[in-house]
Amino acid sequence: MARIAVIGAGMGALTAAARLAVAGHRVAVYERTDTYGGALRRFERDGFSFDTGPALLPLPAVYRDLFVKTGKEPLESAVELVQVDPSSRHVFADGTEVSLPNASRAGVVAALDEGLGAGAGQRWGDFLVRAREAWDRTRRPLLEEPLWPDWQVLGEREPYPSVPHRRLLRTRRAGTLAEVGAWELRDPRLAALLESHALLYGLDPRLTPASAAVLPYMEHAFGTWYVRGGLRELARAVYERCLARRVEFHFGADVTGVLEKDGRASGVELADGSVAEADVVVAGVAPGILDRLTAGTAVRGEGEVHPQPAAIARLTLLLALRGARPEGTAHRTVVHTGDRQAEWDALFGTAAGSPSPTVAVLRPGDPRLAPADHEAVTVTTVVPARPGRSHDGLADHMLTVAERAVPGLRDRLLWREVRTPADIEDVTGAEGGAVPVPALAAAGGRLLHPSNSTRVPGLFTVGGWTHPGGGLPHAGMSGALVAGLIVEGPEFRGSQ
């Protein structure tokens, strides 16, 4: 039985802790804040309750597997999972809109043909077939296996089988997500639908490889799910599973250093000067924090991937509304910008701001979240992760855009709370409140993430800033990979 110190109580760290405890190890988690869950937090006021992090769950099988592998009680014994249908409603700049059924290719094709015109559904359906091929080619190496030693192969190969396109007297294939939208979908509304999946993670469609087609494919193939009571309930369930497996938790415990002895990790040092000895250390922290904890020691292997820090954060409005949610209202509505290029320039260039940002409006209609005959609504958009930047003007504009999804919103508004990137930074420690992106193939490997093992024996990394990257399912997968590497050793090759 090894002593294992886990730094941080984010979802990747919690899933690793539960799996390691079941394997017979003594696991202690040290979290600098006063609670668990990482970005999965909750804001409460006047009987209203809001998720302040992720609000929907793709690929719930990751957490179902966690509960199966750590005990007899299934995930559904701890939380109530609800499949969101429609998966999303989209409102486009030209006034057209469409609601997409959850996990139904035929339903999506029919809805797009009806909403956007004949042929639109077929083009999106054909795209999903190609996206599935990219998913099948990359699922195991990007999500289910430790990062390959020859990871460069993943960076060189573009797994998305784009169709030939005649352009400027040459035959070319789409190499970026924006080119897929322009050359294969051939409708600015379909392109906006595709690109919105990249923008969610702060990825510039003009630079993002075509392999990002796996992002909308995941949502289509595995559905979109909601946890009754909010996604914070998922964090609670995983935390309680850890407690049931005798994981120790120390909150308000600020780790200031990773200790080494005889060339391997030997424990952690805390801000109060105390030391917790360990045989293995698992760090679930952002890259800058890891650098500080290791006092500049190069923990990554020579030639290993060093992705650029995410440049995008999220700005969120929490809205308390009088009046009940109308029957049949979509859980999630995306209101698309009228000028995609201006939005990209504002997010990824030097422009001052977007005239009309793309926003997501979340209306769960969950009676646990608001008093009777009231509604809790969340509005989000992405912004540059620049510390100290004011977002007051943008917050007002987001409210105006959201009225396209919630008619009469301002008349119903009781109060609003703005959650800025600075709030996210306080919770996660990521500079500027930056959001980690999922691992993607191609693009020279710049969208791969560092491996879970490090060059310091006994030190492993977990969570969105390490393989396989950001996103709630990916965090759970990283926990499974770290547990496998610790329990089975470097020969571990992932679940079969």
GUKEKE-842671 format. One line per 4 residues: number of its first residue (from 1); their letters; for each residue x, y, z of C-alpha. Coordinates in steps of 0.2 Angstrom, whole numbers, plus 2048, in hexadecimal, padded with zeros to 3 digits. Example, Ala and Ser with C-alpha at 12.3 -4.5 7.8 and 13.67 -1.06 7.14 Angstrom:
1	AS	83E 7EA 827 ~ 844 7FB 824
END
This chain:
1	MARI	800 800 800 ~ 808 810 7FA ~ 805 822 802 ~ 7FE 82D 7F4
5	AVIG	7FC 840 7F6 ~ 7F0 848 7EA ~ 7F2 85B 7E7 ~ 7E1 863 7E3
9	AGMG	7CF 85D 7E4 ~ 7CA 85F 7D2 ~ 7C0 852 7C9 ~ 7D0 84A 7C1
13	ALTA	7D8 849 7D2 ~ 7C8 842 7DB ~ 7C6 834 7CE ~ 7D9 82F 7D0
17	AARL	7D7 830 7E3 ~ 7C8 824 7E3 ~ 7D0 818 7D7 ~ 7E0 817 7E0
21	AVAG	7D7 815 7F1 ~ 7CE 806 7EA ~ 7DE 7FF 7E4 ~ 7E4 7FE 7F7
25	HRVA	7EE 80E 7F8 ~ 7ED 81B 806 ~ 7E8 82B 7FD ~ 7E8 83D 805
29	VYER	7E1 84C 7FB ~ 7E8 85D 7FE ~ 7DD 86B 7F8 ~ 7E1 87E 7FA
33	TDTY	7CF 883 7FA ~ 7C1 87E 806 ~ 7B8 872 7FA ~ 7B9 865 7ED
37	GGAL	7B5 864 7DA ~ 7C1 871 7D2 ~ 7B7 87B 7C6 ~ 7A7 872 7CA
41	RRFE	7A1 87F 7D7 ~ 790 885 7DC ~ 789 897 7DF ~ 77A 899 7EA
45	RDGF	770 8A8 7EE ~ 75E 8AC 7F3 ~ 758 89A 7F0 ~ 761 899 7DF
49	SFDT	76F 88D 7DB ~ 77B 88E 7CC ~ 789 883 7C5 ~ 798 88F 7C3
53	GPAL	7A2 882 7B9 ~ 79D 875 7AC ~ 78A 873 7AB ~ 788 864 7A0
57	LPLP	790 853 79F ~ 795 84B 78F ~ 79B 839 78F ~ 794 834 7A0
61	AVYR	79B 822 79D ~ 7AC 829 7A5 ~ 7A4 82C 7B6 ~ 799 81C 7B5
65	DLFV	7A9 812 7B2 ~ 7B1 81B 7C1 ~ 7A2 816 7CD ~ 7A3 804 7C6
69	KTGK	7B5 802 7C9 ~ 7B5 80A 7DA ~ 7A6 801 7E2 ~ 796 7F8 7DF
73	EPLE	78B 807 7DF ~ 788 80E 7CD ~ 789 821 7C9 ~ 776 822 7C8
77	SAVE	775 81D 7DA ~ 77E 82D 7DF ~ 777 83A 7D2 ~ 768 83B 7C6
81	LVQV	76E 83C 7B4 ~ 762 844 7A8 ~ 765 843 795 ~ 763 855 78E
85	DPSS	757 855 77F ~ 758 85F 774 ~ 76B 85F 776 ~ 76C 871 771
89	RHVF	762 87F 769 ~ 76C 88A 75D ~ 766 89C 759 ~ 770 8A3 74A
93	ADGT	773 8B5 745 ~ 767 8B5 736 ~ 759 8B0 742 ~ 758 89E 73E
97	EVSL	758 891 74C ~ 759 87E 74E ~ 757 872 75D ~ 762 863 75B
101	PNAS	75C 852 763 ~ 767 849 76F ~ 772 83B 767 ~ 767 838 758
105	RAGV	770 83A 747 ~ 75F 838 73D ~ 757 845 749 ~ 765 852 747
109	VAAL	765 850 734 ~ 752 853 733 ~ 753 862 73F ~ 761 86A 736
113	DEGL	757 868 725 ~ 748 86F 72D ~ 750 87E 735 ~ 75E 882 729
117	GAGA	758 87C 718 ~ 759 86C 70E ~ 76A 864 70D ~ 771 86C 71D
121	GQRW	76D 85C 727 ~ 775 851 71B ~ 785 85B 71B ~ 786 85B 72E
125	GDFL	782 848 72E ~ 790 844 722 ~ 79C 84F 72D ~ 797 844 73C
129	VRAR	79C 835 732 ~ 7AD 83C 72F ~ 7AE 842 741 ~ 7AA 830 747
133	EAWD	7B9 82A 73D ~ 7C4 837 745 ~ 7BD 831 756 ~ 7C1 81F 753
137	RTRR	7D3 823 74E ~ 7D7 82D 75D ~ 7CC 827 76B ~ 7D8 81B 773
141	PLLE	7E9 825 771 ~ 7E1 836 776 ~ 7D5 830 784 ~ 7D7 81F 78A
145	EPLW	7EA 81C 78A ~ 7F9 825 792 ~ 801 831 786 ~ 80C 827 77A
149	PDWQ	81F 829 77B ~ 81E 82D 768 ~ 811 83A 76B ~ 817 843 75B
153	VLGE	80E 837 751 ~ 7FD 83D 758 ~ 803 84F 754 ~ 807 84B 742
157	REPY	7F8 841 73C ~ 7E7 84A 738 ~ 7DA 83D 73C ~ 7CC 846 735
161	PSVP	7C8 83F 723 ~ 7C3 84F 71A ~ 7BC 84F 709 ~ 7C6 856 6FA
165	HRRL	7C3 868 6F6 ~ 7C7 871 6E6 ~ 7CF 882 6EB ~ 7DA 88E 6E1
169	LRTR	7DD 880 6D4 ~ 7E3 874 6E1 ~ 7DB 866 6EA ~ 7DC 868 6FC
173	RAGT	7D4 861 70C ~ 7CE 86A 71B ~ 7DC 86B 728 ~ 7D3 877 735
177	LAEV	7C2 877 73C ~ 7BE 888 733 ~ 7C2 87F 723 ~ 7B7 871 727
181	GAWE	7A9 87D 72A ~ 7AC 887 71A ~ 7B0 879 70E ~ 7A6 86A 714
185	LRDP	797 871 71D ~ 795 880 711 ~ 789 88A 71C ~ 78E 897 728
189	RLAA	781 891 735 ~ 788 87F 734 ~ 799 886 735 ~ 795 890 745
193	LLES	78D 880 74C ~ 79D 877 74A ~ 7A9 885 750 ~ 79F 888 760
197	HALL	7A5 877 766 ~ 7B7 87E 764 ~ 7B4 88F 76B ~ 7AD 887 77B
201	YGLD	7BF 882 77F ~ 7C7 892 778 ~ 7CD 88A 768 ~ 7CF 895 759
205	PRLT	7C6 88D 74A ~ 7D2 894 73E ~ 7E0 88B 747 ~ 7D8 87C 74F
209	PASA	7DB 86C 745 ~ 7CD 863 73C ~ 7CF 855 749 ~ 7C4 860 755
213	AVLP	7B6 858 74C ~ 7B6 84C 75A ~ 7AF 859 766 ~ 79E 85A 75E
217	YMEH	79E 848 75A ~ 7A0 844 76D ~ 790 84E 771 ~ 787 846 762
221	AFGT	78C 834 766 ~ 78B 833 779 ~ 77E 840 77C ~ 77D 84F 788
225	WYVR	779 84C 79A ~ 774 856 7A9 ~ 776 852 7BB ~ 766 856 7C5
229	GGLR	76A 863 7D2 ~ 779 869 7C7 ~ 78A 863 7C2 ~ 790 867 7D3
233	ELAR	787 857 7D9 ~ 792 84D 7CE ~ 7A1 854 7D8 ~ 798 850 7E8
237	AVYE	795 83E 7E2 ~ 7A7 83B 7DE ~ 7AD 843 7EE ~ 7A2 838 7F8
241	RCLA	7A8 829 7EF ~ 7BA 82E 7F4 ~ 7B4 82F 806 ~ 7AC 81E 805
245	RRVE	7BD 817 7FF ~ 7C6 81F 80E ~ 7CF 82D 804 ~ 7D5 83B 810
249	FHFG	7D1 84D 80C ~ 7DA 85C 813 ~ 7D1 86D 80E ~ 7DA 87D 810
253	ADVT	7EA 874 80D ~ 7F5 87E 802 ~ 803 874 7FA ~ 812 87E 7F7
257	GVLE	81E 871 7F1 ~ 821 85F 7EB ~ 82F 857 7F5 ~ 83C 84C 7ED
261	KDGR	847 83F 7F5 ~ 854 834 7EC ~ 84E 83B 7DB ~ 83B 837 7DE
265	ASGV	82C 83F 7E5 ~ 82B 83D 7F7 ~ 81C 847 7FD ~ 816 859 7FE
269	ELAD	819 868 809 ~ 80B 873 80F ~ 80A 886 811 ~ 80A 884 824
273	GSVA	81B 87C 823 ~ 815 86A 826 ~ 81A 85B 81B ~ 80F 84D 815
277	EADV	81A 83E 810 ~ 815 834 801 ~ 81B 826 7F6 ~ 812 82E 7E7
281	VVAG	80C 840 7E3 ~ 7FE 843 7D7 ~ 7FC 856 7D2 ~ 7EB 85C 7CC
285	VAPG	7F0 86E 7C9 ~ 7F3 87B 7BB ~ 804 87B 7B2 ~ 80A 88B 7BB
289	ILDR	806 884 7CC ~ 80F 874 7C8 ~ 81F 87D 7C3 ~ 81E 886 7D4
293	LTAG	81C 876 7DE ~ 82A 86E 7D6 ~ 836 87D 7D8 ~ 83A 87E 7C6
297	TAVR	83F 86C 7C4 ~ 83C 866 7B2 ~ 82E 859 7B5 ~ 82A 856 7A3
301	GEGE	834 84A 798 ~ 840 851 78B ~ 837 855 77B ~ 826 852 783
305	VHPQ	817 85D 77E ~ 816 86E 786 ~ 805 875 780 ~ 802 888 780
309	PAAI	7F8 88D 78F ~ 7E5 890 78B ~ 7E2 8A2 787 ~ 7CF 8A1 78A
313	ARLT	7C5 8A2 799 ~ 7B2 8A3 79C ~ 7A7 8B1 7A2 ~ 797 8AB 7AA
317	LLLA	787 8B4 7AF ~ 77C 8AC 7BC ~ 76A 8B3 7BA ~ 75C 8B2 7C6
321	LRGA	74B 8B3 7BD ~ 739 8B5 7C3 ~ 72D 8AA 7BA ~ 72E 897 7B7
325	RPEG	737 890 7A8 ~ 72B 88D 799 ~ 727 87B 795 ~ 731 874 787
329	TAHR	740 881 789 ~ 750 87A 783 ~ 75D 877 791 ~ 76B 87F 787
333	TVVH	76A 88C 779 ~ 779 893 770 ~ 776 8A4 769 ~ 783 8A6 75B
337	TGDR	78C 8B6 756 ~ 788 8BF 746 ~ 79B 8C2 742 ~ 7A5 8B3 746
341	QAEW	7B6 8BA 73F ~ 7B4 8CA 74B ~ 7B1 8BE 759 ~ 7C0 8B4 755
345	DALF	7CB 8C4 754 ~ 7C4 8CA 764 ~ 7C8 8B9 76D ~ 7D9 8B4 765
349	GTAA	7E0 8C5 75E ~ 7E1 8D7 763 ~ 7D0 8DD 760 ~ 7C7 8E6 76F
353	GSPS	7B8 8DB 76F ~ 7AA 8D2 765 ~ 79B 8DC 760 ~ 790 8CD 764
357	PTVA	798 8BE 76D ~ 791 8AC 76B ~ 789 8A8 77C ~ 782 898 783
361	VLRP	772 899 78E ~ 76E 88B 79A ~ 75D 889 7A0 ~ 75C 878 7AA
365	GDPR	74B 87A 7B1 ~ 750 871 7C0 ~ 745 874 7CF ~ 753 872 7DB
369	LAPA	75C 881 7D4 ~ 74F 88F 7D6 ~ 740 893 7E1 ~ 72F 88F 7DB
373	DHEA	729 899 7CB ~ 73B 89F 7C9 ~ 749 89A 7BD ~ 75C 899 7BF
377	VTVT	765 89D 7AE ~ 777 89D 7AA ~ 77F 8A6 79B ~ 791 8A3 796
381	TVVP	79D 8A9 789 ~ 7B0 8A7 787 ~ 7BC 8B6 789 ~ 7CF 8B8 788
385	ARPG	7D8 8B2 798 ~ 7E0 8C2 79C ~ 7E2 8C6 7AF ~ 7DB 8D7 7B5
389	RSHD	7CF 8D9 7A6 ~ 7BE 8E1 7A9 ~ 7AF 8D8 7A2 ~ 7A1 8E4 7A8
393	GLAD	79C 8EA 797 ~ 79C 8D8 78F ~ 791 8D2 79D ~ 784 8DF 799
397	HMLT	785 8DA 786 ~ 784 8C7 78A ~ 773 8CB 793 ~ 76D 8D3 783
401	VAER	773 8C4 778 ~ 76B 8B8 785 ~ 75A 8C1 782 ~ 759 8B8 771
405	AVPG	758 8A8 77A ~ 74E 8AE 789 ~ 741 8BB 783 ~ 73C 8C7 790
409	LRDR	74C 8C3 79A ~ 74F 8D5 7A1 ~ 73D 8D6 7A7 ~ 73F 8C6 7B1
413	LLWR	750 8CA 7B8 ~ 751 8CB 7CB ~ 764 8CB 7CC ~ 774 8C6 7C4
417	EVRT	785 8C0 7C9 ~ 794 8C1 7BE ~ 7A1 8B3 7BF ~ 7B1 8B9 7B7
421	PADI	7C1 8B0 7B2 ~ 7C9 8B7 7C2 ~ 7BC 8AD 7CC ~ 7C1 89D 7C2
425	EDVT	7D4 8A1 7C6 ~ 7D0 8A2 7D8 ~ 7C8 891 7D8 ~ 7D3 887 7CC
429	GAEG	7E4 891 7CD ~ 7E5 892 7BA ~ 7EC 8A3 7B4 ~ 7DE 8AE 7AE
433	GAVP	7D1 8A1 7B1 ~ 7D7 898 7A1 ~ 7CD 888 79C ~ 7D8 879 796
437	VPAL	7D3 871 785 ~ 7D1 85F 781 ~ 7DF 856 779 ~ 7DE 856 766
441	AAAG	7E8 84D 759 ~ 7F2 856 74B ~ 7F7 868 74B ~ 809 863 74F
445	GRLL	805 85D 760 ~ 801 86E 767 ~ 7F0 868 76D ~ 7F7 859 776
449	HPSN	7FA 85A 789 ~ 809 854 794 ~ 808 842 799 ~ 802 83D 7AA
453	STRV	813 836 7AF ~ 821 842 7B2 ~ 834 841 7B1 ~ 834 841 7C5
457	PGLF	830 82F 7CA ~ 821 82E 7D5 ~ 81A 83F 7CF ~ 80A 83E 7C4
461	TVGG	7FF 84C 7BD ~ 7EC 84B 7BB ~ 7DE 856 7B5 ~ 7DA 861 7A6
465	WTHP	7EC 868 7A4 ~ 7F3 857 7A1 ~ 7EF 849 795 ~ 7E1 847 78F
469	GGGL	7DD 859 792 ~ 7CE 864 797 ~ 7BC 860 799 ~ 7B2 856 7A6
473	PHAG	7B4 845 79E ~ 7C6 848 79A ~ 7C9 84C 7AC ~ 7C2 83B 7B1
477	MSGA	7CC 832 7A4 ~ 7DC 83A 7AB ~ 7D8 834 7BC ~ 7D6 822 7B5
481	LVAG	7E7 823 7AB ~ 7F0 82A 7BB ~ 7E9 81C 7C6 ~ 7EE 80F 7B8
485	LIVE	800 815 7B7 ~ 802 815 7CA ~ 7FA 804 7CD ~ 800 7FB 7BE
489	GPEF	810 804 7BA ~ 817 80C 7AA ~ 811 7FD 7A0 ~ 7FF 802 7A2
493	RGSQ	7F6 805 792 ~ 7E5 80A 796 ~ 7D4 801 799 ~ 7CF 7F4 78C
END
